[in-house]
Amino acid sequence: MAYVKLYRSELRHNFEFLDKLFKENNVKWGITTKLLCGSKGFLEEVINLGIGEVHDSRISNLQAIKEIDPDTITIYIKPPPKDAIPDVIRYADISLNTELSTLHELSDEAMRQDRVHKVIIMIEMGDLREGVMREDLLNFYEKVFQLPGIEVVGLGTNLNCLHGVMPDGDKLIQLALYKQIIELRFKKEIPLVSGGTTVTIPLLLRNQLPLGVNHFRVGEALFFGKNLFTNGLIEGMSDQVMELYTQIIEISEKPLVPMGELGVNPQGKTTQIAEGDYGRTSYRAIIDIGVLDIQPDYLIPVNEKIKILDASSDMLILDVGTNPEDYKVGDMIRFKLKYMGALGLMSSDYIEKRVAE
């Protein structure tokens, strides 16, 4: 059976790297755990790091976090759906918001539950995902400040997640200035400017983060050490926090060229034959995952000699050349993961999740 393994020591290494970086720059941060899809064992490892603040986009995951540690601050990181509002108030200490009608319902529900619900208002800064348009911001905040049961604790933005708009000093300076304008206009203190995610970390490393930005929401950098500016690794971080282990279920020497008339396969592809492949053979290993579990493009073989050929719904085909490692049925093949691939694996009931040192 295939399984995802989380290495505790690598996770802590990345956590300590980030925690030191943020503390040196007087930045608060929390860990975004949506990648973990509510896996109790993996969530426990994150909470045991001592972060104290966890972010997620699924209410059931925030509920799982509160069951593990009721004292962990939970932040719901997308505008709440209206039918989930009672649970948002119950399990999220803070939520990110962009709609006045939703905030009215959060206010009503907070009063019903006798709670004060904290909110961060997200501002549209160019990536065109969630966010209040900047010209509407003062009017928006004026109305939110009047809502009972609601405490405004910050403003924030999200970049890069939809159209790939990258953060820069100018955008983040504007974000910090909006905080000052709102505080002066309404005589209210807004503690958080939540302008940072994994994509913003390189600005911090280059000392280009504006001073007013004081809160980060980080997932991908913690689990993969990713530098989204270079698409490489942040120097000093690890990309081995999570790996996929898969088992060989067949291996034999086969021709490189399929035999028979070629049509369209179930994935809608037509096989292209390279002229030099005729008459050649290689060892093909079949492993026990397929596109039901992950898209092949999201897998990186630890053994760089292995080539991923393609996959069907529940089997993936590897080219292991002349098989110099003498792979056999039952042997395990390891893969590093890209973020979106790990997300699919973590959401699958077919993939076991394990923790190791």
Secondary structure, 3 states (H helix, E strand, C coil): CCEEEEEHHHHHHHHHHHHHHHHHCCCEEEEECHHHCCCHHHHHHHHCCCCCEEEECCHHHHHHHHHHCCCCEEEECCCCCHHHHHHHHHHCCEEEECCHHHHHHHHHHHHHCCCCEEEEEEECCCCCCCCECHHHHHHHHHHHCCCCCEEEEEEECCCCCCCCCCCCHHHHHHHHHHHHHHHHHHCCCCCEEEEECHHHHHHHHCCCCCCCCCEEEECHHHHHCEECCCCEECCCCCCCCEEEEEEEEEEEEEECCCCCCCCECCCCCECCCCHHHCCCEEEEEEECCCCCCCCHHHEEECCCCCEEEEECCCCEEEECCCCCCCCCCCCEEEEEECHHHHHHHHCCCCCEEEEEC
